[in-house]
């Protein structure tokens, strides 16, 4: 019996994680579920999908740090603007990631801060 995941299954998992990140604006726990799924699945994925898992993991940790900094800066009100920018940053990264997955392309810069 073949126990290797199919390429379609891997794509579905990556898509699900991106969607969990987007849903996290409503239910925050879904981002944590998504990053755990990324850590669990990253080693077994096809090489081009591993770049997406790496991108997803980096997005989670960078967003967490930026969100914490924004919350601290809310005492001087600049944090309210920064948290909105962090949210937009996450949305754009997820949408671009989904675009690359749909095109069956590796993410071009999985460790970068850009999109």
Buried (B, 14 or more C-beta within 10 A) or exposed (E): EEEEBEEEEBBEBBBBBBBBBBBBEEEEEBBEBBBEBBEEBBEEBBEBBBBBBBBBBBBBEBBBEBBEEBEEBEEEEEBEEBBEEBBEBBEEBBEBBBEBBEEEEBBEEBEEEEE
